[in-house]
Amino acid sequence: MEAGLNVQPRTVDGFLTLGLGCQRLTSIPEEVFDFTDLEWLDVSNNELTSIPEAIGRLQKLQHLNALGNKLSALPAGVGKLQKLTTLIIHTNQLTEIPPGVCSLSNLEVLSVRDN
């Protein structure tokens, strides 16, 4: 874990939220995936090259913002996030999206430009 990084979710507008944007992270801290009640996760504008398969454990996640990283792929576990309504993954290095994303029936916003 990065020194001084606060990896404690807080409630914002009624949602359990964790903001890790603009922290120069090269990986998402493992303990993030233990917060199984997490509803909003922001890991935008870091140096991430991947998102762990463990993302699939966040079954209550509704909003995932991973814009402005160096992601070349998304894990299949994203397809397990059946409550996801917003997936923001633009400005990365993605060449494809896992097929499971197509089965996310609650997905309302999918932002993939500039990949």
Backbone as CSV, one residue per row, in Angstrom:
resi,resn,N_x,N_y,N_z,CA_x,CA_y,CA_z,C_x,C_y,C_z
1,MET,0.835,-1.176,0.000,0.000,0.000,0.000,0.885,1.247,0.000
2,GLU,0.447,2.271,-0.734,1.176,3.522,-0.805,1.185,4.183,0.576
3,ALA,2.311,4.774,0.951,2.417,5.452,2.244,1.442,6.614,2.307
4,GLY,0.699,6.701,3.404,-0.226,7.799,3.610,-1.539,7.684,2.857
5,LEU,-1.771,6.583,2.181,-2.997,6.401,1.409,-4.141,6.010,2.336
6,ASN,-5.255,6.724,2.248,-6.421,6.432,3.075,-7.331,5.475,2.310
7,VAL,-7.361,4.235,2.748,-8.176,3.216,2.099,-9.353,2.878,3.004
8,GLN,-10.098,3.902,3.377,-11.295,3.722,4.185,-12.470,4.349,3.451
9,PRO,-13.468,3.536,3.114,-14.634,4.100,2.439,-15.409,5.024,3.367
10,ARG,-16.173,5.911,2.754,-17.043,6.791,3.522,-18.376,6.888,2.799
11,THR,-19.381,7.292,3.516,-20.702,7.434,2.926,-20.860,8.837,2.374
12,VAL,-21.174,8.914,1.085,-21.392,10.185,0.401,-22.724,10.083,-0.325
13,ASP,-23.636,10.995,-0.030,-24.971,10.997,-0.647,-25.652,9.632,-0.540
14,GLY,-25.431,8.942,0.573,-26.071,7.656,0.811,-25.368,6.463,0.191
15,PHE,-24.241,6.680,-0.487,-23.501,5.588,-1.124,-22.186,5.353,-0.391
16,LEU,-21.820,4.086,-0.190,-20.511,3.757,0.374,-19.483,3.931,-0.739
17,THR,-18.597,4.896,-0.557,-17.710,5.377,-1.608,-16.258,5.281,-1.190
18,LEU,-15.395,4.959,-2.159,-13.959,4.992,-1.931,-13.311,5.741,-3.087
19,GLY,-12.681,6.857,-2.766,-12.017,7.677,-3.773,-10.512,7.519,-3.702
20,LEU,-9.953,6.898,-4.727,-8.508,6.704,-4.810,-7.939,7.350,-6.070
21,GLY,-8.650,8.333,-6.597,-8.203,9.010,-7.807,-6.990,9.888,-7.552
22,CYS,-6.175,10.067,-8.597,-5.020,10.981,-8.582,-4.029,10.668,-7.461
23,GLN,-3.744,9.396,-7.256,-2.826,8.982,-6.194,-1.536,8.355,-6.728
24,ARG,-1.378,8.333,-8.045,-0.211,7.707,-8.694,-0.100,6.215,-8.383
25,LEU,-1.241,5.581,-8.173,-1.246,4.152,-7.867,-0.851,3.340,-9.096
26,THR,-0.055,2.321,-8.886,0.277,1.380,-9.953,-0.536,0.100,-9.820
27,SER,-1.188,-0.060,-8.665,-2.098,-1.187,-8.444,-3.138,-0.764,-7.411
28,ILE,-4.260,-1.451,-7.435,-5.314,-1.179,-6.456,-4.987,-1.970,-5.195
29,PRO,-4.936,-1.306,-4.047,-4.621,-2.033,-2.805,-5.576,-3.208,-2.584
30,GLU,-5.031,-4.344,-2.190,-5.813,-5.574,-1.996,-6.989,-5.392,-1.044
31,GLU,-6.807,-4.572,-0.011,-7.867,-4.425,0.983,-9.128,-3.791,0.408
32,VAL,-9.026,-3.124,-0.716,-10.203,-2.541,-1.365,-11.245,-3.621,-1.652
33,PHE,-10.779,-4.789,-2.020,-11.688,-5.867,-2.422,-12.330,-6.579,-1.231
34,ASP,-11.946,-6.170,-0.025,-12.595,-6.677,1.187,-13.824,-5.856,1.560
35,PHE,-13.982,-4.687,0.960,-15.133,-3.820,1.231,-16.285,-4.237,0.322
36,THR,-16.891,-5.354,0.652,-17.900,-5.945,-0.239,-19.196,-5.151,-0.302
37,ASP,-19.382,-4.166,0.574,-20.563,-3.295,0.516,-20.305,-2.024,-0.293
38,LEU,-19.113,-1.895,-0.859,-18.740,-0.706,-1.616,-19.658,-0.519,-2.813
39,GLU,-20.141,0.723,-3.007,-21.054,1.032,-4.104,-20.418,1.930,-5.169
40,TRP,-19.471,2.766,-4.792,-18.777,3.661,-5.717,-17.284,3.483,-5.521
41,LEU,-16.548,3.278,-6.610,-15.095,3.173,-6.550,-14.495,4.060,-7.628
42,ASP,-13.639,4.977,-7.202,-12.947,5.876,-8.119,-11.453,5.598,-8.041
43,VAL,-10.900,5.072,-9.117,-9.457,4.844,-9.227,-8.915,5.597,-10.441
44,SER,-9.556,6.698,-10.777,-9.208,7.456,-11.972,-7.871,8.179,-11.837
45,ASN,-7.276,8.450,-13.005,-6.060,9.269,-13.099,-4.931,8.769,-12.213
46,ASN,-4.640,7.487,-12.363,-3.510,6.853,-11.693,-2.586,6.273,-12.752
47,GLU,-1.812,5.279,-12.390,-0.883,4.619,-13.305,-1.211,3.133,-13.417
48,LEU,-2.497,2.788,-13.266,-2.914,1.384,-13.273,-2.762,0.779,-14.658
49,THR,-2.183,-0.413,-14.712,-2.100,-1.158,-15.967,-3.093,-2.313,-15.981
50,SER,-3.664,-2.615,-14.821,-4.660,-3.689,-14.751,-5.554,-3.472,-13.529
51,ILE,-6.705,-4.125,-13.593,-7.626,-4.196,-12.458,-7.710,-5.670,-12.098
52,PRO,-7.492,-6.031,-10.852,-7.499,-7.440,-10.470,-8.855,-8.114,-10.679
53,GLU,-8.818,-9.400,-10.929,-10.030,-10.219,-11.058,-10.893,-10.103,-9.801
54,ALA,-10.267,-9.783,-8.671,-10.986,-9.642,-7.402,-12.054,-8.550,-7.445
55,ILE,-12.054,-7.709,-8.458,-13.095,-6.691,-8.585,-14.476,-7.339,-8.570
56,GLY,-14.569,-8.565,-9.022,-15.835,-9.295,-9.056,-16.429,-9.563,-7.685
57,ARG,-15.630,-9.389,-6.628,-16.140,-9.582,-5.262,-16.988,-8.408,-4.794
58,LEU,-16.904,-7.283,-5.485,-17.632,-6.077,-5.072,-19.029,-6.092,-5.679
59,GLN,-19.841,-7.035,-5.214,-21.158,-7.302,-5.798,-22.149,-6.154,-5.696
60,LYS,-21.914,-5.188,-4.808,-22.833,-4.056,-4.662,-22.364,-2.822,-5.431
61,LEU,-21.233,-2.948,-6.123,-20.670,-1.811,-6.837,-21.611,-1.330,-7.935
62,GLN,-21.899,-0.028,-7.916,-22.774,0.582,-8.913,-22.022,1.509,-9.853
63,HIS,-20.904,2.055,-9.398,-20.171,3.050,-10.172,-18.680,2.733,-10.099
64,LEU,-18.058,2.530,-11.248,-16.615,2.304,-11.317,-16.013,3.314,-12.276
65,ASN,-15.125,4.147,-11.753,-14.444,5.146,-12.555,-12.965,4.794,-12.595
66,ALA,-12.483,4.383,-13.763,-11.080,4.035,-13.944,-10.483,4.796,-15.118
67,LEU,-11.004,5.972,-15.401,-10.506,6.756,-16.533,-9.089,7.240,-16.273
68,GLY,-8.361,7.513,-17.349,-7.054,8.132,-17.241,-5.984,7.276,-16.613
69,ASN,-6.002,5.990,-16.918,-4.962,5.083,-16.449,-4.215,4.522,-17.649
70,LYS,-3.610,3.371,-17.501,-2.887,2.709,-18.589,-3.420,1.294,-18.784
71,LEU,-4.720,1.131,-18.585,-5.338,-0.187,-18.681,-5.331,-0.669,-20.122
72,SER,-4.869,-1.897,-20.316,-4.897,-2.491,-21.652,-6.008,-3.530,-21.764
73,ALA,-6.563,-3.930,-20.631,-7.656,-4.911,-20.612,-8.418,-4.772,-19.296
74,LEU,-9.626,-5.299,-19.296,-10.423,-5.388,-18.077,-10.571,-6.862,-17.724
75,PRO,-10.621,-7.191,-16.435,-10.790,-8.595,-16.060,-12.214,-9.069,-16.338
76,ALA,-12.366,-10.356,-16.543,-13.694,-10.937,-16.747,-14.587,-10.680,-15.540
77,GLY,-13.988,-10.501,-14.359,-14.739,-10.255,-13.132,-15.643,-9.037,-13.205
78,VAL,-15.364,-8.108,-14.105,-16.233,-6.941,-14.267,-17.634,-7.401,-14.659
79,GLY,-17.719,-8.490,-15.383,-19.015,-9.033,-15.794,-19.852,-9.573,-14.648
80,LYS,-19.255,-9.724,-13.468,-19.990,-10.203,-12.287,-20.650,-9.060,-11.517
81,LEU,-20.386,-7.837,-11.922,-20.878,-6.669,-11.190,-22.274,-6.310,-11.675
82,GLN,-23.239,-7.134,-11.317,-24.591,-7.016,-11.849,-25.332,-5.752,-11.408
83,LYS,-24.863,-5.054,-10.395,-25.518,-3.810,-9.964,-24.876,-2.586,-10.607
84,LEU,-23.830,-2.796,-11.400,-23.107,-1.688,-12.002,-24.004,-0.900,-12.949
85,THR,-24.082,0.418,-12.715,-24.857,1.299,-13.594,-23.935,2.193,-14.419
86,THR,-22.727,2.451,-13.918,-21.800,3.360,-14.586,-20.408,2.748,-14.633
87,LEU,-19.859,2.658,-15.839,-18.500,2.151,-16.042,-17.758,3.170,-16.902
88,ILE,-16.838,3.877,-16.280,-16.084,4.917,-16.966,-14.649,4.433,-17.126
89,ILE,-14.283,4.114,-18.355,-12.959,3.537,-18.617,-12.276,4.225,-19.804
90,HIS,-12.694,5.455,-20.084,-12.067,6.145,-21.215,-10.666,6.632,-20.859
91,THR,-9.930,6.988,-21.895,-8.559,7.485,-21.788,-7.652,6.448,-21.104
92,ASN,-7.656,5.260,-21.672,-6.777,4.173,-21.270,-6.118,3.625,-22.530
93,GLN,-5.775,2.353,-22.534,-5.164,1.713,-23.700,-5.906,0.424,-24.030
94,LEU,-7.209,0.442,-23.828,-8.039,-0.746,-24.039,-8.216,-1.036,-25.526
95,THR,-8.170,-2.311,-25.865,-8.424,-2.716,-27.249,-9.702,-3.537,-27.355
96,GLU,-10.199,-4.026,-26.223,-11.450,-4.763,-26.205,-12.068,-4.689,-24.810
97,ILE,-13.343,-5.032,-24.777,-14.092,-5.054,-23.528,-14.541,-6.489,-23.301
98,PRO,-14.425,-7.021,-22.079,-14.819,-8.414,-21.847,-16.289,-8.644,-22.206
99,PRO,-16.601,-9.796,-22.771,-17.981,-10.094,-23.169,-18.983,-9.960,-22.028
100,GLY,-18.572,-10.196,-20.797,-19.473,-10.114,-19.659,-20.073,-8.733,-19.456
101,VAL,-19.410,-7.708,-19.954,-19.939,-6.345,-19.817,-21.284,-6.234,-20.535
102,CYS,-21.442,-6.964,-21.623,-22.703,-6.935,-22.379,-23.871,-7.500,-21.581
103,SER,-23.596,-8.289,-20.570,-24.670,-8.887,-19.774,-24.991,-8.085,-18.513
104,LEU,-24.385,-6.913,-18.358,-24.659,-6.073,-17.194,-25.968,-5.330,-17.437
105,SER,-27.059,-5.918,-16.984,-28.401,-5.423,-17.317,-28.727,-4.060,-16.718
106,ASN,-28.016,-3.639,-15.678,-28.280,-2.334,-15.060,-27.377,-1.227,-15.593
107,LEU,-26.445,-1.578,-16.484,-25.495,-0.603,-16.994,-26.202,0.460,-17.816
108,GLU,-26.038,1.720,-17.395,-26.655,2.859,-18.075,-25.630,3.729,-18.785
109,VAL,-24.409,3.802,-18.206,-23.354,4.641,-18.771,-22.109,3.784,-18.973
110,LEU,-21.640,3.759,-20.215,-20.382,3.081,-20.561,-19.555,4.070,-21.369
111,SER,-18.496,4.583,-20.777,-17.656,5.584,-21.434,-16.315,4.943,-21.777
112,VAL,-16.054,4.792,-23.084,-14.844,4.104,-23.539,-14.036,4.907,-24.552
113,ARG,-14.340,6.160,-24.737,-13.634,6.950,-25.768,-12.144,7.090,-25.442
114,ASP,-11.380,7.433,-26.446,-9.938,7.710,-26.302,-9.154,6.523,-25.753
115,ASN,-9.400,5.375,-26.358,-8.615,4.181,-26.028,-7.842,3.755,-27.258
